[in-house]
Amino acid sequence: MKSPSLAVAAMLICAFAPFAVGQAWAQQAGGSSPSSQLDGFIGDGICTGTMPAMGKSPARTSTGKFHGEKTLDGQWAEIRYDQDRSATVPKPFSVVQYIGYDAAAKRFVTVLFENLGGSYATGVSSGMKGNTMTFDESILMAGKRVQERDVFTTGEGGMSSHTGMTRDLSGKWIAMDKETCHKA
C-alpha cells in the first residue's frame, strides 16, 4: 500500500486547521469556547413585537415562539422563530438561523432562512459586547442584496430582545421590527 502524497496530507491539515485554532483559542481564554457566547440563545421562549407602518402596511403587533439549541457538536446554535397567525399577521413569519464561530476569522457568522419570499441572509459579528450581539448581514431579497442588521440582547433568563434594522435613504439604521422575549 502506498503512503498518501504530501498534497493529500497538506489538504487534510488545512481542512482541520480551523478546528484546531478554535480549540487553542478556547484554551487561551481560560477554558471557555467562543460558542459559550451562544448559551443565551438556547431554550424556548415567547416574543412580543412591533413593526412600524410601511407603505400601505399599517403598524402591527405580533407574538411568536422561539426555540434555540446547540447542534453539530455544540459548535452552532440553531434558532427557530415562528410568528403566530392573527388578524394583524395573516401570513406569519418563520425563520431558522444558525450562528457559529469562525476561528480563522475570529468572528461569529450567521446564516438565516425565512418562509416569506425565498430570501436568505449571511452575516458576521465580533461577538457579545456586554449583553448584546450585533450581526451585520447581507440579505438576498427579490433578487437584490440588501444590508441589514440583527441586534440580540440576553439577560438573566436568556434571550431578552431582538431588533431587525435596515438603512433608510440617508443611510441611517432604523428599526424594522422589535421583539421582547422571555423564556417559556
N, C-alpha and C positions, 0 to 999 in steps of 0.2 A: 504494500500500500504506500502510495506517495504521500509525503507530508504536504500540508497546504502551502500554497505560494505566499510570498511576502505580501502581495496585493490583497489576497483574501484575509490574511491576518490583520493588515492595516485597516481594511474595511470593517472588520469586526470590532477592532479597538475604537475606531471613530464612531461606530454605531452606539457603543455603550458608554462613551466618554461623558455625555451629558448626565447620565445617571450617577456616575462616579463623582462628578463635580457637585451634584446635588447632595450626595452623602457627605462629601468633605465639607460643604457649606454648613450642613446640619451639625457636624461635629464641632466646627469652629464656633457656631452660635450657641454653644452650651448644651447641645443635645436636642434642641428643638428644631424641627424642619420648617421650611417655608410653608408647607402645606398645613401646619398648625394654625396659620392665619386664617384658614378657611373654616375653622371649627364653629365660628359664629353663624355660619350659613346652614349648619347641619341640624336637622329636626323638622318638625311640622309646625305650621303657623297659619294665621289668618291675617289678611291685609285689608285695610280700607283705604280707598284712594279717591283722588280727584283729577280730572283732566279739564284744562281750560277750554273755552269756546274757540273753535277754529273754523273759519269759512262759514259754511252753512250748518255745521255741527254745534249744538249748544254745549255749554259746560255740563259735566256729568260726574256723578259719583259712582264708585264701584266697590265691590268686595271680591275677594278671591282667596284661594288657599295655596300655600307653597309647601313643598317637600324637598328637603336637601339631604343628600347622603354622600359619603365619600365612596369612590369607586376606583377601579383599576389599581389595586393595592394601596389605596389611600392617597394616591398622587393627584387625583382630580376630585373636585366637588361637582356633583350633578344637582342642579336646582331646577325644579319644575314648578311653574306657576300657572294656575288655571283660574281665570276670572269667572265669577258667577253670572249666569244669564239673568237679566232683569229688564224692566221697562226702559231704563236708560241705556242698557247694554244688550241689545238684541243679538249681537254676534260677539260672544265672549272671546277674549284674547287668551291664548295659551302659548307658553314658551318653555323650552328646555335650554338651559345654559350650562356649559361646562367651564370650570375655572381650574387652572393648574399653574404650575410654576416651571418656567423655562430657565434651568440652571445656567445654561451657557450665556443667555442674555441677561440673567439676574433680574427677571421681572415676571409678573404674573401675566397669563394670557387667558383669553376667553373666546369661546365660540358659542353663538346663540342662534337658535332656530325658532321660528314662530309659525302660527297657523293662518294668518290673515292675508298673506299675499305672496308667499313664497320667498320672502326676504330672509336674509341671514346676516349676522354680524361677526366680525372678528375684532378683538381689541387687546390693549395692553394696560397694565397698571404697575406702578412701582411698589404696591403693597399697602398695608394698613398704615395710615397716618393717624395716630390716636385710635379712634373707633370708626374711622372712615376709610373705605377703599373706593377709589375712582378709576373707572375704565374709560379711556378714550377709544372710540370704536369707529370703524368704517362699516357702514351698512349698505348692502345692495338692496335698493328699493325701486321697483318699477324700472329696472334696467339701469339705474343711475346709482353712483356711490354718494352717500350722504354721511357727513361726520356727525356723530352723536356721542353722548356721554352717559354712562350709568354711574350713579353715586349710591353706594350702600353704606349704612351705618349699623353697627351692632351695639348691643347693651348687655346688661346682666342676664337677660332672658334669651339672648341670641340676636337674630336679625331684627332690627327695630324700624328701619325705613329704607325706601328706595326712591330715588328721583331720576327720571329719564329726562335728558336735556338735548336740545338742538340749538343751532345758531340762528338768530334772526337775521334780517337783511343787512344789519350793520355789523354782524359778526359777534354779537354779544350772546353768551349762553343763556337760554331761557328754559324754564321747566315745562315739559310737555305732560308729564304725569308725576304724581307724588302718591306714595303709599306709606302708611304707617302700619307696622306689622308687630305681632306678638305671638309667642309660642302658643300652640294649641294645647 
